[in-house]
Amino acid sequence: MSGAEPRPGEKLIIQEDCAEDKLKNGILTLTNQRLIFEKTEGRMTTLSKKTEEVLLDIPLEKILASKSEGFIIAKVVVELSDRSYKFGVLNTGHWAKEIMTRVNEAKRS
């Protein structure tokens, strides 16, 4: 994981550089305990990215649903009780399935 400190027993599942509709560019990370979105800032002159701050740190138990949406510009949608987030990841179906698998595991334990 990048800027978010791992918790005891936490394992990285998938991580991807992406963008969220309102939060803009960042790194989306799914662990066996939470979904994290960290804001990044890219520099074209050096082709590097810098992690700035953690914008989302959602415990898996708070996620109600996750689904793939769209065709040309596909997004993975993560629904909470009070709002939803839309992330532009490469394999939206894989992300949606992995998120719900981990959510169900977290709710069982």
QUIKA-V911047 format. One line per field, one symbol per residue. psi: psi as a letter, one per 40 degrees, with the letter a starting at -180 (. if undefined). burial: b if it has 9 or more other C-alpha atoms within 8 Angstrom, else e. A space follows every 10 residues. Layout:
BEGIN
psi = ???
burial = ???
END
This chain:
BEGIN
psi = ibdhhiiheh hhcihihaii ddeaiahhhh aedihhhhhi hihddefiih hdihdhghid dehdihihhi cdgiihhhhi deiiihhgid gddddddddd dddddddd.
burial = eeeeeeeeeb ebeebebbbb beeebbbbbb bbbbbbbbbb beeeeeeeee beebbebbbb eebbebbbbe eeebbbbbbb eeeebbbbbe ebbebbbebb ebbeebeee
END
